[in-house]
Amino acid sequence: MPAYTLPFDVSLIERLVGEYPTPFYLYDEAGIRRRARQLLEAFAWNAGFREYFAVKAAPNPHLVAMLRDEGCGGDCSSVPELVICQ
């Protein structure tokens, strides 16, 4: 697998640290979407396959919505996680 290159550099991170309180999370939306599509394509031979994102790993409604847009479901273990998925 080729090395992964982040779509931002140190100068952007330094600028964001000056603008937003830390800690914060910085996600690569294009990369997440690309990997979700690659995973689903890898299992396309199985018509019944569906990937479920473990919401407890990152209970971020934006991530959940992004993965839902790509065809993933949500693996929930609590009512708050279900609310995030809705």
Legacy VTK file of the C-alpha trace (Angstrom):
# vtk DataFile Version 3.0
C-alpha trace
ASCII
DATASET POLYDATA
POINTS 86 float
0.000 0.000 0.000
1.430 3.404 -0.927
2.240 5.941 1.784
-0.597 8.248 2.739
0.019 11.963 2.292
-1.994 14.358 4.407
-3.872 17.060 2.496
-2.531 19.800 4.808
0.858 20.938 6.021
2.460 22.245 9.200
1.673 25.874 8.381
-2.060 25.118 8.186
-1.953 23.246 11.495
-0.074 26.120 13.152
-2.643 28.609 11.848
-5.556 26.452 13.090
-3.962 26.100 16.525
-3.865 29.898 16.669
-7.541 30.181 15.705
-9.193 27.325 17.613
-8.821 26.081 21.175
-6.960 22.816 21.504
-7.331 19.943 21.507
-9.306 19.598 18.295
-9.642 16.935 15.631
-8.737 17.517 12.017
-10.250 15.010 9.583
-9.497 14.387 5.916
-13.003 14.122 4.475
-11.850 13.188 0.979
-9.581 10.492 2.411
-12.289 9.046 4.649
-14.759 8.949 1.769
-12.170 7.377 -0.539
-11.328 4.637 1.987
-15.020 3.898 2.625
-15.589 3.494 -1.128
-12.515 1.270 -1.448
-13.725 -0.938 1.388
-17.197 -1.279 -0.095
-15.715 -2.000 -3.541
-13.477 -4.700 -2.051
-16.552 -6.545 -0.822
-18.812 -5.784 -3.780
-18.707 -9.474 -4.723
-20.881 -10.134 -1.627
-24.321 -8.684 -2.365
-25.292 -8.833 1.315
-22.225 -7.034 2.648
-22.645 -3.776 4.552
-20.043 -1.961 6.613
-21.089 -0.622 10.010
-19.101 2.195 11.611
-18.572 1.812 15.374
-20.075 5.102 16.520
-18.489 4.788 19.964
-15.070 5.058 18.265
-15.833 8.625 17.163
-19.325 9.838 18.101
-19.171 12.764 15.702
-22.415 13.433 13.810
-20.499 14.815 10.828
-18.414 11.641 10.498
-21.489 9.459 10.879
-23.350 11.448 8.202
-20.354 11.297 5.871
-20.079 7.517 6.212
-23.849 7.122 5.831
-23.591 9.086 2.554
-21.000 6.525 1.415
-23.284 3.583 2.208
-22.129 2.586 5.701
-24.407 1.844 8.606
-23.899 2.711 12.255
-22.973 0.212 14.976
-24.575 1.650 18.108
-24.441 0.470 21.693
-26.406 3.237 23.405
-29.385 5.527 22.904
-27.164 8.613 22.425
-25.319 6.791 19.617
-28.664 5.992 17.984
-29.610 9.667 18.204
-26.323 10.624 16.516
-27.082 8.165 13.701
-30.569 9.567 13.180
LINES 1 87
86 0 1 2 3 4 5 6 7 8 9 10 11 12 13 14 15 16 17 18 19 20 21 22 23 24 25 26 27 28 29 30 31 32 33 34 35 36 37 38 39 40 41 42 43 44 45 46 47 48 49 50 51 52 53 54 55 56 57 58 59 60 61 62 63 64 65 66 67 68 69 70 71 72 73 74 75 76 77 78 79 80 81 82 83 84 85
